[in-house]
Amino acid sequence: MRVSTTLFLALPILITAQQQKPLLDTLQEQASSYLGQAQLYFEKAKSYVPGAIQSPINTGTANIAAKNVTPLTKENWYQTLKSSTSATSQGPSTWMVFVSGGNKTCYGQCDGVERAWSESATLFAADPNAPHLGYINCDSEAIMCGIWAAGPPAIWYIQLPVVGKDQSTPATTIHIVSLNTTTTTAKEIVQIHTQKAYEKTPVYEGAFHPFDGWLAQFGLNTVLAYVVTVFGLIPSWAFMIIISFVSRNVMSRRVGNPNVARAEAERRAQPQGGAPAANN
């Protein structure tokens, strides 16, 4: 009976111990709770921190470059470049125009060249003999790049001649210097002007010359630029549908009406010449 009485008295304690969680599980739950609260506090504090803090040096370089560079568009490029020279000028007006682009025209590979250009524009800002600086983005100015037939990344080194007293204008000299998307530095861009590195490339004299080309003389470069841009907006599958439609029409015309073709074949099969067969 003692054993039975002892077991009977200890039974509530055993049941209570069985219902309680182990100490390790309790500690794990408390630790998870603390970690969750700490993570919430961390995320809240992180929201008050600016997502991107730019370097003061990079910000200053970008600001100087923006003030020193003239954006060229299809509306202002001709007047902007031409107005930089006159009969009172001592020599030709020199422009360095950086042709760049984004994901559409440069396939996202012009970021490094863009930084080098910004740095070179900052260096040119301290040079009294620096050329005029221009900038074209072919993503946002597709028509403009079409008028020049320009592709990024490149530097167009343009020398506009002095207008003569008789208002005659000699030919405009253009050198197109292609830029490497991975190795181009600001020093190399500056040397295009200071070391006359542009002379390593031939003078551009093609039909798309924006000032002296025959397309520009007849005003066809702008029209052609619009046509090319519109065709570039048409998806490739649309061209496949048009080609399929045209080819089917051509083939159907060549085959013709099957009844007409059968009658023509029967006519050719009949014997030609001689008298018709006599009737018995």
Buried (B, 14 or more C-beta within 10 A) or exposed (E): EEEEEEEEEEEEEEEEEEEEEEEEEEEEEEEEEEEEEEEEEEEEEEEEEEEEEEEEEEEEBBEBBEEBBBBBEBEEBBEBBBEBBEEEEEEBBBBBBBBBBBEEBBEEBBEBBBBBBBBBBBBBBEEEEBBBBBBBBBBBBBBBBBBBBBBBBBBBBBBBBBBEEEEEBEEBBBBBBEBEBEEBBBEBBBBBBBEEBBEEBEBBEEEBBBBBBEBBEEEBBBEBBBEBEEEEEEEEEEEEEEEEEEEEEEEEEEEEEEEEEEEEEEEEEEEEEEEEEEEE
